[in-house]
């Protein structure tokens, strides 16, 4: 049987790699073996945004050469849980019990501070009070300092935002909060 070339294009190689990795992990967890040839073809096609390999092959040549837009990644469970703790204006409505959700929610407060400014404690409290509704700015200030997102001087007179590198989940949360504003 002659080989036919089927072009596979994706607009974002990073999301393609993540989707393929996720499929491979699921396959291995369910079957405890490497996927077969046809299974692997289907995984590659799905990672590029197609239903399966047959739907990729069935595309007309003009459509096959056009890049396929990757489906937007659904927020993780932790991001979804954290977003439920914010109201429509982006204010925290309650402090959750789960530690991982708490840590993720702090990024929503961290982004409200200007990295080039020094703050007095009163100013930090005002910002925190503006962005939460459950009435415990001391808890939030303490958590931001413990997570090394804010630094304070020895006497507590001066605070500053520390440069931090948020992870993927934190970035997704901050994007969603910016969209609400």
PyMOL commands that set and color helices and strands:
alter all, ss='L'
color gray80, all
select helices_A, chain A and resi 13-31+37-47+53-57+61-65+77-84+99-110+121-130+137-146+168-180
alter helices_A, ss='H'
color red, helices_A
select strands_A, chain A and resi 118-119+150-152+159-161
alter strands_A, ss='S'
color yellow, strands_A
deselect
rebuild
show_as cartoon
